Amino acid sequence: MLKANSSLLCFALVVFSSVLATICRADMIYAVSFSTGELVSYQSTDPGGTRSTLLPNGSLISPGSLAYGPDGNLYIGENGDGSTFAPRISKFEIPTLTLSTVYAFGSFEVFPGSLAFQGNDLLIGRNPFFANTGPIVKLANATGGPLSLSDYTSGGSLASSPGLALASDGSLYVSDQTYNSETYIASGPVKRFDAGGAYVGELIADGASGLAGPTGLAINGSTLYTASVMSGTILQTDLTTDVTTAFAAAGSLFEVGPLALLPDGDLLAGSPSGNGNIYRFAANGTLLETYASGLGQIGGIATVPEPGTVWLAAFGLSVGAWFLRRRRR
């Protein structure tokens, strides 16, 4: 009887701690504005009330990408102004609110349009707004140590690359976007490269499954999400079968650009249209909320799990373990 009651109690505590963690979860979300050069943060549970400006207007120069590094810092791809200020990778240290330059592209050869960490190395895609074409480049030791820049992808020529996503097996998925600045039309496929950067093939062809201008990418397990900027929709691809289907819609063209996943599986999409909207979609594709950020063109979004969530779950389990030890004495 004691064993049955103890097992029941332990189960109840696990359920309680999981529910409590879900209720109290307030993951941090960071976003940069391509228009104003701001960096802001807010909690997922209260986007308006918890918004904080970490870097004010003009602090960054045309930031077009954002990533959370393995060292706990934010990395920002600034595109510069095309003449005086060169494109660069900057680092924002969250605890000290310190901004510094990690690497500057002195000859304007790369305009960062997307970022993805591969260990401590940073993979960098190219911004279609600057007609920047070429392979994905790798900045080795971006989080610390001797820096070196090299081409990462080979084969499968790329136009611009405003979306990067790394799978657990090391495969790299790239939005191969061509943007016509005169007609304002984006097109192109999503391509796959192996763990060494070698071209494998097209995952989603231009125009297939409703793809119209691949932009932001995000990956959750075996599911790849692709923002289709000309249709304002998001596609999902099952990477075990390579089948692509519709996932969600924001309503109109140029309403989905950079993507980021929350720990609970919800998907965030920033608008590059200039209205500053950030959309939150449930794991089933339902639009949960639209946050009017006031940031103009959203350059990048990054998410960080709330540490308190982990603590609450651990607290519930530790209390259960303590109670069981007491009962057995």
N, C-alpha and C positions, 0 to 999 in steps of 0.2 A: 504493500500500500504506500509506504514511504517513497519507494522508487517511482511509482506511478505519479504521485503528487509532485515529486521533485522534477520529473520530466515535464509535467504539465506547466509547472512554474517557470522552468527554464524557457519553454516554448513561448509562454506568455510574455516574458521579459524581452525575448528576441523580437517578437512582433511589436511590442510597445516601443522598443528603442528604434525600430525601423520606421514606425509610424511617426514617432516624435522627430526623427531626423528629417523625414519628408516634410513635415509641417514647418520645421524651423529652418529648412534649407534656404540659404540666401547667397547663391553663388555670385561672384563678382564678374562683371562684364566691362570690358574696356573697348573704346572706339576712338578712331582718329578721323578728323575731317580733312578731306582733300581740299575743300574750299577755304577753310579758315585757319588751318594749321593747329587746331586744338586737339588735346587728348583729354577724354573724360572717362569717368568710371561710374557705375551704378550697380545696385543690387538687383538680382533677377526678380525678387519679390516686390520691388517698389522702384521702377525705373525713373519716375519723375521725382519722387521725394528724396531719393538717396543719391541723386546725381551730384558728382563732385568734379570740378574742373581742375585737372592735375597740371595741365600745361595750357595757358591762355592763348587767345587768338594771336596768330603770328609766330608762335614758338617753333612750329615745324613748317617746312617749306614743301607744300604739295605732298603730304604723306599718302601713299597709295597702297600700303600694306602694313600689317601688324601681326606679330606672333608672340606667344608666351614661351620663353626659353626654358630649358631644363635647369637653369640656374636661378629661376624665380624672377627674372627680369623681363621687361617687355622690349621687343626689338621692332623697330619702325623703319620701313623703307621710305625714305624721303626722295622725291623726284627732282628737287631743285627747281630752278626757274628757266632752265635751258640755256642760260648764258653766264650769269655771274656766280650762282650757287650750284655746284655740281651735285648730282645725285649721291646719296650716301645711306649707309645703314647706321642708325642711331640706337642707343640703349637707354631705356628709362628704368632706373632702379626704384622700385615701388616703395621700399621702406624709407628711403631718404629723399624721394622726389627729385632725383638727380638725373639730368639729361647729359649724355656725352656721345661723341662720335666714335663708332667702332671702325668704320671703313668708308673712305670716300672714293668714288669712281672719278678719278681725275680727268679722264678724257671723254666723259659723257657717253661711255659705251653701253652702260646698262642703266635703265630707269626702272627701279624696283616696283613691280606690279603685284607680286605675291611672294610669300615667304613660307618655308616649311623646314623644321629642324629635323636633321638626321643625326641623332646623338648630339654632339657639340658643334657639328658643322651645320651651316645654314644654306639651304637651297633657295635660289632667288630666281623668280620669274620676271617677265618683262611687261611693261605697261603699254597697252594698246593706244592710249591717248597720245603717246609720243612716237607712234609708229615704230616702236623699238622691237626689232625682230632678232632671232638667233637662239642658240641653245640655252638651256637652263644652266646657270653657273653655280658653283659651290664656293662658299667662303669658309675655308677650313679654320677650325678653332675660334669660331665667332664668339664663344662665351669666355675665352681666355687662352693665351698662348700665342705662338707665332702664327700670324695670319697669312693665308695664301689664297689667291683667287684662281679658279680654273673652270674650264667648261665641264659640265657634269654629264649632259646628255649627248648622245652621238647617234647619227642616223635619224631618219624621219624628220626632215627639216621643219622648224617651228616658226610661225609668225610671232605674234605677241603671246604672252602666257599669264593672264590675270588670275589663274587658278592653279594651285598645286595641292596634291593630297598624297600622302604616303600610306601604303597598306602595311599590315603587320609582317608580310613576307618581304618587304622592302621595295615592292613595285611602286613606281611613281606614276601618278595620273596627272595629265597636263591639259588645261584648256588652251587649245591652239586657235587663238582668236585673231581674225583679220578685221580691222575696224576702218571703215571709210569715213574720214573726217569731213568729206564734202556731202555725202548722202546720209551720214549718221547711221549707217547700217553695219551691224556686226555679224560675222558668220564664222564658220569653221567647225572642226571636229574636236572630240576629246581623245587624246592619244595615251598609250600606255608604254612605259619603259620598264626594263627589268631592274633588279636591285643594283646592278652595276651602271645603270644609266643608258643601256643600249635599247634602241627602238624595237618595240614588239609589234605594234600595229594600232589601228584605230579601234577604240572601244565604242564610241558613238559617232557615226558619220554626220557630216553637216546636213541638217534638215531631217535626219532620222529621228523618229520618236518625238517629234516636235522640237528638236534642238534648233535654236536660232540665236547664235552668238554665245558660246560657252564662256562663262565668267568665273565666279567663285566656285570652289570645290570643297567638299567636306566628306570625311569618311567615318563610318561607325560600324566596326566589325567588318562584315562582308557587304555592306551597303554603301555605295558612293552616291552623294548628292551633287547635282550640277545645276547651277543657276543659268537659266536661259534668258539673257538680258533683253532680247528683242520681243519676247512674248510675256515677260514678267512672271514666268513660271519656274518651278524647280522640278527636275527629273530625279528619279532614283534608279540605280542600276544594281541588280543582284550580281555581285562579282563571282559567285559560284556558277552562274549560268550566262552571264553577260547580257541578260535581258533587261531592257530599259523601259520604264513606265512613268506616267505622270505621277507626281507626288503632291504638289501644292501650287497655289497661285496667289500672287499679290495684287493682281488686278489689271495692270497695264505695263507697257514696255518701259524699260529702264527702271524698274522698281525692285529688281533683285540683282545684287552684285556680290560683294564679299559674304561668305557664309561662315558660321561657327556653330559648333555643337555644345550644348549644355550637358552636364553629367547625367541628367535624367533622360536624355535622348531627345529633348526638344531642340529645334533647329532655329538659329537666328539668321536673318538675311538683312543686309544693309542696302539702302537705296542709293544708286549713283546718279539719280535724276536731279538732285539738288534740293529735294524737299525734306531731307534729313530723317526720313522714316526708317525705323528698325522694326522688322516684323519677327514675331515669334510663332513658330508652328509646332504643334504637338507631333508626337512620333507617328501618328496616323495621317498627318498632313493638314489637320484642321488649323486654321488661323486663330490663335489664341488672343493675341493683342497686337496693336500697332503703337509703338512708342515714338512720339514726335520729339526727336532729340534736339532739333534746332541746329544741327551741325552742317547743313547743306549736303554736299556730296560725301557719303560715307566712304572713307578710304580703306578701312579695315576694322575687323572685330576680333577680339580674343576673349576667351572665357577662362576663369580660374575657379576651381571648386572651393566652396567655403569650408575651411578647416573644422569649424564647429560641428559640421555634419558628421564627420568621422568621429569626433570626440563623443557626441551623443550616443552613437551606436556602440562605441567601445565602453561607455559608461554603463549602458544597459546590460551588456554582456558581463562586465566585471562585477556588477551588483549580483547578477544571477549566480556567478561562480562563487562569490563570497557566501551567499545564502546557503548554497549546497554544501560548502565545506563546514559551515556551522551546524547544519542539520546532521551531518555524518559523525560529528564528535560525540 
